[in-house]
Amino acid sequence: MKTVITFGVYDYFHLGHLRLFENAKKLGDRLIVAVQNGDQILKTKPNANVLYTTEQRMELVAAIKCVDEVITYNDVYPDITKIDFDVFAIGGDQNHEGFQKAVKWCEENGKEVVRLPRTKGICSSDIKKRLMGEPDSK
């Protein structure tokens, strides 16, 4: 059985997240979605406007039919090193240092890395801005 994993916050859940999960699931038999712990988000981004708790985000993600398991994580790297999987599905915008280290670890440890494209016209940051009454970045 081929297990795929993807990581993210998934707070302002949108069509791009759903497509990420659907496309990631096509890469294997089982999809694990790792949802970032809300306390960790606030440690690194104290002014983050987090809409849902960790548990609520996990519940939303678990309701998606192509998702087989939902777990929490603090930091992509080193947390990815503690999980049994075959394919690391990464979103097109996930480029920060933690993801770069996770990709390097995967490459060094025989894990497949697949970068999936973003869904055009959809961005969590723009959704947040619209909810706050700010213009989006387009």
C-alpha positions in Angstrom: 0.0 0.0 0.0 1.4 3.4 -1.1 0.9 6.1 1.5 0.8 9.8 0.6 1.2 12.7 3.1 0.6 16.4 2.8 1.0 19.2 5.4 -0.7 22.5 5.9 -2.7 24.8 8.1 -6.1 24.5 6.3 -7.7 27.2 8.3 -9.7 29.1 5.6 -10.6 25.9 3.8 -11.3 26.4 0.1 -11.5 24.7 -3.2 -7.7 24.7 -3.6 -7.3 22.6 -0.5 -9.9 20.2 -1.7 -8.1 19.8 -5.1 -4.8 19.4 -3.3 -6.2 16.5 -1.3 -7.9 14.9 -4.4 -4.7 15.1 -6.5 -2.5 13.9 -3.6 -4.8 10.9 -3.2 -4.3 10.0 -6.8 -0.6 9.4 -6.0 -1.3 6.4 -3.8 -3.7 4.3 -1.9 -3.9 6.1 1.4 -3.8 9.9 2.1 -2.7 11.3 5.4 -3.3 15.0 5.9 -1.2 16.7 8.6 -2.8 19.8 10.1 -0.6 22.3 11.9 -1.1 22.8 15.6 -2.8 26.2 16.3 -0.5 26.9 19.2 2.5 26.4 16.9 1.1 28.8 14.3 0.7 31.5 17.0 4.3 30.9 18.2 5.7 31.6 14.8 3.1 34.2 13.7 1.7 35.8 16.9 -0.6 38.1 14.9 -2.1 35.3 12.8 -5.9 35.5 12.5 -6.6 31.8 13.0 -10.3 31.2 12.3 -10.7 27.6 13.6 -9.1 25.6 16.4 -6.8 22.7 15.6 -9.5 20.3 16.4 -12.1 22.1 14.2 -9.6 22.1 11.3 -8.9 18.4 11.8 -12.7 17.7 11.8 -13.2 19.7 8.6 -10.3 17.9 6.8 -11.5 14.4 8.1 -14.9 15.0 6.5 -13.3 15.0 3.0 -14.0 11.6 1.5 -10.5 11.2 -0.1 -8.7 11.8 3.2 -7.9 8.6 5.1 -6.3 9.9 8.2 -5.7 13.3 9.8 -2.8 14.0 12.2 -1.4 17.2 13.8 2.1 18.5 13.5 4.2 21.4 14.9 6.9 21.8 12.3 7.0 20.0 8.9 10.7 19.3 9.6 11.5 17.4 11.8 7.9 16.0 12.2 7.9 14.4 8.8 10.8 12.1 9.9 8.6 10.4 12.4 5.8 9.4 10.0 5.6 6.3 7.8 4.8 7.3 4.3 5.9 6.8 0.6 5.1 10.1 -1.1 5.3 13.7 0.1 2.7 15.8 -1.8 3.6 19.4 -1.5 1.7 22.5 -2.6 3.2 24.8 -5.1 3.4 27.6 -2.6 5.0 25.6 0.2 8.6 26.8 0.0 9.6 28.0 3.4 12.6 26.6 5.2 10.8 23.8 7.0 9.4 22.5 3.7 12.8 22.8 2.0 14.4 20.7 4.8 11.5 18.2 4.6 12.0 17.8 0.8 15.8 17.3 1.3 15.1 14.7 4.0 12.7 12.9 1.7 15.2 12.9 -1.2 17.9 11.5 1.1 15.6 8.8 2.5 14.1 7.4 -0.6 10.7 9.2 -0.3 9.1 10.5 -3.5 8.3 14.2 -3.5 5.6 15.5 -5.8 4.9 19.2 -6.1 1.3 19.8 -7.0 0.2 23.0 -8.7 -1.9 25.7 -7.0 -5.5 26.2 -8.0 -5.5 29.4 -9.9 -7.4 32.4 -8.4 -7.7 30.9 -4.9 -5.5 31.9 -2.0 -6.1 31.7 1.8 -4.4 35.1 2.3 -6.8 36.8 -0.2 -9.8 35.2 1.5 -8.5 36.5 4.9 -8.1 40.0 3.4 -11.6 40.0 2.0 -13.1 38.9 5.3 -11.1 41.7 7.0 -12.4 44.3 4.4 -9.0 44.7 2.7 -8.5 44.4 -1.1 -6.9 41.2 -2.3 -3.4 41.0 -3.8 -4.6 40.6 -7.5 
